[in-house]
Amino acid sequence: MQQPQTTDDETRPALAVRWLADHLGTGDVVDFGAGLGRHALYLAERGLSVTALDVSPTAVAAIRDTARRRSVDGIEARVADARAPLDRDIDGAVCAFLLHYFTEVEARRFIDEIQRRTRPGGIHVHIAFTRGSRPVSLPEMPDAFVPDPAWLDAAYAGWDTLHRSSWRTAVSPHRGGGADADASTLMVRRRHAGSD
């Protein structure tokens, strides 16, 4: 497998999200903290049914506008807090640069909830700032949770790891400055009942 992109290129989907589309083929995916919708739109264009959730009404309006302009079906964009319980079972989840908006307790509850609502064979992709050689400084978010990569691995004990990588990314100004930071990608699949 190729290595994931090493910059936060907000114009194209992350490689792990492209792999998610290839692995799932069809199904119901939620993009949590969808931002302007680069991942949600890509997945919907590949035939998946996608719900894009973001707390920003401006971001949700932008996703809807882009979907309309590009004639993308199969996408619903909603203003919602990712910490709210899901209202249905899903086949996949995308969580790109979302965990640092949570405390550690909120992050654990969030992951527990999306795991609980994921069907067997479902896939999660997490792309997150992680603790490494250069910690991320988010002064506007003093309670931000920046996990160690091992924390993510432990959160998905009992799931099959499809891809794991650590890399360096530029931290954009709205995320704490123009420095480099450590990040990790984790792509996991929920096991079918009875498989070990």
Long-range contacts (C-beta under 8 A, 24 or more apart in sequence): 1-163, 3-165, 3-167, 4-127, 4-165, 4-167, 4-185, 6-167, 6-168, 6-169, 7-169, 7-170, 8-97, 8-169, 8-170, 8-172, 10-35, 10-36, 10-38, 11-38, 12-38, 13-38, 13-39, 13-42, 13-43, 14-39, 14-96, 14-125, 14-127, 14-185, 15-185, 16-125, 16-127, 16-163, 16-185, 16-187, 17-42, 17-43, 17-94, 17-96, 17-125, 18-42, 19-125, 19-162, 19-163, 19-187, 20-92, 20-94, 20-123, 20-125, 20-187, 21-46, 21-48, 23-123, 23-162, 23-189, 24-48, 24-91, 24-92, 24-122, 24-123, 26-91, 27-90, 27-91, 27-92, 27-122, 28-88, 28-89, 28-90, 28-91, 28-92, 29-90, 29-91, 29-92, 29-93, 29-94, 30-86, 30-90, 30-92, 30-93, 30-94, 30-114, 31-93, 31-94, 31-96, 32-82, 32-93, 32-94, 32-95, 32-98, 32-110, 32-114, 33-82, 33-95, 33-96, 33-97, 33-98, 33-101, 34-59, 34-60, 34-63, 34-77, 34-94, 35-59, 35-96, 36-62, 36-63, 36-66, 37-62, 37-63, 37-66, 37-67, 37-75, 37-77, 39-94, 39-96, 40-75, 40-77, 40-94, 41-66, 41-67, 41-70, 41-72, 41-75, 43-94, 44-72, 44-73, 44-74, 44-75, 45-70, 45-72, 47-74, 48-74, 48-92, 49-74, 50-74, 50-75, 50-76, 51-75, 51-76, 51-77, 51-78, 52-76, 52-77, 52-78, 53-77, 53-78, 53-79, 53-80, 53-81, 53-82, 54-79, 54-80, 55-79, 55-80, 55-81, 55-82, 82-110, 83-109, 83-110, 85-113, 86-113, 86-114, 86-117, 88-117, 89-117, 89-118, 89-119, 90-114, 90-117, 90-118, 90-119, 90-122, 91-118, 91-119, 91-121, 91-122, 91-123, 92-118, 92-122, 92-123, 92-124, 92-125, 93-118, 93-122, 93-123, 93-124, 93-125, 94-124, 94-125, 95-124, 95-125, 95-126, 95-127, 95-128, 96-125, 96-126, 96-127, 97-127, 97-128, 97-129, 97-175, 97-183, 98-128, 99-126, 99-128, 99-129, 99-145, 99-146, 99-147, 100-128, 100-129, 100-136, 100-138, 100-141, 100-144, 100-145, 100-146, 100-175, 101-141, 101-144, 102-144, 102-145, 103-143, 103-145, 104-145, 104-147, 106-145, 107-145, 107-147, 108-155, 111-155, 111-156, 115-156, 115-159, 115-190, 118-190, 119-190, 120-190, 120-191, 120-192, 120-193, 121-189, 121-190, 121-192, 122-189, 122-190, 123-162, 123-187, 123-188, 123-189, 123-190, 124-156, 124-159, 124-186, 124-187, 124-188, 124-190, 125-185, 125-186, 125-187, 126-152, 126-184, 126-185, 126-186, 126-187, 127-183, 127-184, 127-185, 128-152, 128-183, 128-184, 128-186, 129-169, 129-171, 129-175, 129-181, 129-182, 129-183, 130-166, 130-182, 130-183, 130-184, 131-182, 132-166, 132-181, 132-182, 133-182, 134-168, 134-179, 134-180, 134-181, 134-182, 135-181, 135-182, 136-171, 136-175, 136-176, 136-181, 136-182, 137-176, 137-177, 137-179, 138-175, 138-176, 139-176, 140-176, 149-184, 149-186, 152-184, 152-186, 153-186, 156-186, 156-188, 158-191, 159-188, 159-189, 159-190, 159-191, 160-188, 160-189, 160-190, 160-191, 161-186, 161-187, 161-188, 162-187, 162-188, 162-189, 163-187
